[in-house]
């Protein structure tokens, strides 16, 4: 989900100030942090009891991709997936960070909630770890880069790793792991000299701070650095960039006790969720929680596990993507302390495009689309297609299990969705001894390589974790691009619910399709043809799907196949926001050389009188041409 979030009022549990902002990828309101002077002796032992009263910074969001924070509508995320990694929510990885100081040192306390500890590489960064960048006060130069980790994996932990990658060094750290609570605690001491500062440290001193809290997981292909969260993570990842740090100012002394904190605020078009975490004696009163959206109270349900309470609201009706809204959260603890959070948000619509056979033709340079290449049916064309090569999903070297491939959206950021696939072969519609592709530019590339079937067999493409921004409301339309190397060959295509483990739950039954001859433009395969008839075209649309996991099947198994031999190619697959199923439907008409041309969306119908009985126009695809010499006919779209 792409969520644009603009902070109006930060949580009372953190001390954040937004004066004189120097815009970067950090969400508004969290680029400035005040670290308080501790009144207690900080001991590096993995016990944060002496940190009472220090403000908590929980799960700051940041804009993806890097350097997009100054865009008109940034896509702010809690976690950025990387190199095939996946993030399933707050139990997968979230963090709460405290920063305090005394005369001689700055201290960092991290509590990272993580369902599985993974650092099989025993690396300072390639697995579960914390990386810190220190920058100068104007955040124009890097001062230091320090890395901290606990080696090993859950059940077989290794040694604490302290790595001074750059800078003066001299830091110390203790890292502990509790497999029962799934929490990893990092307690870190940075002497003033390690920050290029001079002791004694005084109120008003400033420095830049970036942190990448890296995560690995169990499962095929999930070991190593598979993503990150953290304040100013883009200072460290995708190239070292000190301007992406937050500005820390040393403040006055800690006072008062602990207060619970809010985190993982996740607005959506169909639901809203957030977490409240107990802190010391501050225990969340679940019955006190309130959520309003656009000033209207929303129902809340809650579920508590250990110290974390997750709140969820499911809307009675979904929001339209791309429309701004405001929310306000209020929660109290059992002592009467109140924490609030308020912001505006916009859930932006997304598209997800998969370009299969990107290595075909293997005799040439393949058919890889560049990030800025725009391709696809003009009405839904997009950039940032996911290039997928090989006839099956890559396998994990250790387990031989398929590694789900994480899919980016048309914004160039992770959509959260994943894909696995299998086919008998890959082939190409041009450049491989068969020539059946007259497209140009990026569309030529998109329609070149494809997953191929045998004479009798089935290709499977399974997409999971399809985000709510697509599944809610009108759902999503599934575009299947199907152009083979020889015209007249075809097969059958259908969509199954991938969450069904027993009898296949058919969401959209077979559409029989045959590749057209040397196309230079997109032609939708008609679905209103007689039973057993193959429609001719080069793409199919399955409309208004809502399932979060689907399997697309393309088969030549009898009686679906056509041609000698039959083929059911898949050049590409695309998920786009579903069109409304009610209300006015677009239709237009204009003269052409044959008579008239009708452009429409939906199913074209005609009748001999305005109020007559309308029937589907057999074989019609948009645009539809008809002669003007016949008797009067009336057209509509359903």
Secondary structure, DSSP 8 states (H G I E B T S, - for coil): -EEEEEEEE--TTS-B--TT----SB-TT-SEEEEEE-SS----SS--GGGTT---EE---EESSTT-TTSTT--EES-EE-TT----STTTEEEEEEEEE-SSEEEEEEEEEESS-EETT--SSSSSEEEEEEE-TTS-SEEEEEEEEEEEETTEEEEEEEEEEESS---EEEEEEETTTTEEEEEEEEEGGGGT--SS--TT-EEEEEEEEE---SSTT--S--EEESTTGGGTTTS--GGGSEEEEEEEE--S----EEEEEEE-SSEEEEEEE-BTTB-B-GGG-EEEETTEE---EEEEETTEEEEEEE-SS---TT--EEEEEEEEBTTS-EEEEEEEEEEE---EEEEE-TT-STTTT-----TT--BSSGGG-BS--EEE-SSB--B-TTT--B--EEEE-TTSSEEEEEEEEE-SEEEESSSSS---B---HHHHHHTTEEEE--SS-EEEEEEE---HHHHSTT-EEEEEE---SSTT-EEEEEEEETT--SS--EEEEEEEEEE-SSBSS--B--S-S-TT--EEESEEEEEEE--SSEEEEEE-TTTT-BTTTT---B-EEEEEE---SSS---EEEEE-SSEEEEEESS-EEEESSTTS--EE-TT--SSEEEESSSS--EEEE-
